[in-house]
Amino acid sequence: MRVKTAVSEMTREQFREVFGETLRVNEPLSRYTSARVGGPAELFLSINSAQELHQAVELAYNHKIPYFILGGGSNILVADSGITGLVILNRARTVNFRHNGLNVICTGESGMNLSSLARKCIAKGLSGLEWAIGVPGTIGGAVVGNAGAHGGDISSILLAATVWEPSHGIRVYTNEEMQYGYRDSILKRDQHKARTRRVVLSAELQLAPDSVEVLTARADAFTTRRKQTQPAGASMGSMFKNPENYYAGYLIETAGLKGFQVGNAHISEKHANFFVSDGDTNAEDIRSLIAEAWNSVREQFGVEMELEVELVGDWDFTK
Ligand SMILES: Cc1cc2nc3c(=O)[nH]c(=O)nc-3n(C[C@H](O)[C@H](O)[C@H](O)COP(=O)(O)OP(=O)(O)OC[C@H]3O[C@@H](n4cnc5c(N)ncnc54)[C@H](O)[C@@H]3O)c2cc1C
C-alpha cells in the first residue's frame, strides 16, 4: 500500500499528454522484478527507445519528481510500500553492429536484454559476451553494476556509454571515465540519489570474430556450471559482494544459515549467497534474511559484508 506521493495531479496530466495511456498509476512492481517482490510505483511508464527514455527522464527532472530506471529488476529489492515518483521500465532494445578494423562494435540501447544479446553475438560468431549468457537484466543495469561472470565483465568490453546527465544533457563516458571496479562504477555510486541519477541510454561494446562452435561450447559450459551451482527459484542473484579474500556464500553457509527461512523467503540450500522467494513474499522478509546473514557473519568472522543488491523505494529503516 502506497503512503507517499511526489507527483501532483497537474504533473501527472503533463506526462499523460506526452505518453498517453502508457502511463500507469500504482503499478505493482513485483511483476517486473526477478524476485517477484515489491510494492507499487506511484507512476509507471514503459518506454521503447533511447529517445523516449531521454524524454521521460528529462521531463521528470524538469518537474522535480524522483525517477528510477528499471531494467530487468534482477539486482534490486523493492520495498513493500513501493517507489515514490516515476519508475521508467526500459524496453529500448535496438542493437546494431559495425566493423572496426579486425573487430566489430556492437551499439545497443540500454534496455536490450544482456543474455539475448550474448546469444545473438555467439550466433554471429562474435566473441566477448559469452560470460553473459546466464546473466539476467539489461545492458543498462550491466553497465551501471559492471556485471560479470566466469572471469569476464562489462568493463573488459565497454568502449563507451552514452549517458544522460541531470542538468548537463547527453554525454559520452569512455571506459576509463566509468571508473569500473568489482560490481562497481561511477554510475553505481549514484544509488542514494532520487532526483539526479545519471541514465545510460546506450553502450558500445567491442567484440572480436571467432568460430560459432568455439563460442557455443564456451557458453554451454558456463550454463552447465551455473545450473550446477545456483538455485533455479526467484532471486536477485548474489545478495552480497564477495569480501576481500572470502566468498560471501561460504561465509553465510559456514554461519549455519543455509535453508534459513523468514516468511516465504529462504537462504538457498544450493548457494547461500542466493536468497530465494517462494511466492507471495514480502520484501521485509528478505530484508530480515539480509540482516540475519550480515549480523551472523560479522559476529562469527568479524567481516562486514557489502550488499550487491540495491534496496530501492520507501523502506522504513526505523523497523
Ligand atoms: C539468477 C540471477 C543470476 C545472476 N547472476 C549474475 C552474475 O553472474 N553476474 C552479475 O554481475 N550479476 C548477476 N545477477 C545480478 C543481475 O543480473 C545484474 O546485476 C544485472 O546486470 C542487473 O541488470 P538489470 O537490468 O536487471 O538492473 P536492475 O536490477 O533493473 O537495476 C539495477 C540498478 O541499475 C540501475 N539501472 C538499470 N538500468 C539503468 C540505466 N539504463 N541507466 C541508469 N541506471 C540504470 C537501476 O536504476 C538500479 O539502480 C544475477 C541475478 C539473478 C536474478
The ligand as a Gaussian input file, in Angstrom:
#p B3LYP/6-31G(d) Opt

LIG

0 1
 C       19.512000     -15.688000     -11.131000
 C       20.429000     -14.490000     -11.207000
 C       21.754000     -14.653000     -11.542000
 C       22.600000     -13.538000     -11.605000
 N       23.906000     -13.738000     -11.955000
 C       24.721000     -12.662000     -12.060000
 C       26.075000     -12.822000     -12.470000
 O       26.551000     -13.912000     -12.748000
 N       26.853000     -11.710000     -12.534000
 C       26.373000     -10.460000     -12.247000
 O       27.125000      -9.483000     -12.354000
 N       25.106000     -10.289000     -11.858000
 C       24.259000     -11.336000     -11.761000
 N       22.965000     -11.149000     -11.368000
 C       22.501000      -9.810000     -10.998000
 C       21.905000      -9.020000     -12.198000
 O       21.540000      -9.891000     -13.225000
 C       22.883000      -7.996000     -12.746000
 O       23.301000      -7.139000     -11.733000
 C       22.259000      -7.180000     -13.879000
 O       23.284000      -6.502000     -14.570000
 C       21.221000      -6.165000     -13.414000
 O       20.613000      -5.596000     -14.563000
 P       19.090000      -5.128000     -14.527000
 O       18.770000      -4.557000     -15.853000
 O       18.214000      -6.216000     -14.039000
 O       19.181000      -3.963000     -13.440000
 P       18.042000      -3.546000     -12.401000
 O       18.001000      -4.564000     -11.315000
 O       16.785000      -3.219000     -13.094000
 O       18.697000      -2.205000     -11.828000
 C       19.879000      -2.225000     -11.068000
 C       20.380000      -0.785000     -10.889000
 O       20.817000      -0.285000     -12.157000
 C       20.088000       0.903000     -12.461000
 N       19.855000       0.938000     -13.911000
 C       19.317000      -0.026000     -14.693000
 N       19.290000       0.397000     -15.967000
 C       19.808000       1.649000     -15.976000
 C       20.049000       2.619000     -16.985000
 N       19.721000       2.400000     -18.258000
 N       20.614000       3.803000     -16.620000
 C       20.943000       4.048000     -15.336000
 N       20.720000       3.189000     -14.328000
 C       20.175000       2.003000     -14.654000
 C       18.778000       0.790000     -11.700000
 O       18.175000       2.066000     -11.551000
 C       19.288000       0.181000     -10.412000
 O       19.883000       1.192000      -9.634000
 C       22.100000     -12.241000     -11.306000
 C       20.739000     -12.086000     -10.977000
 C       19.907000     -13.194000     -10.930000
 C       18.466000     -12.987000     -10.588000

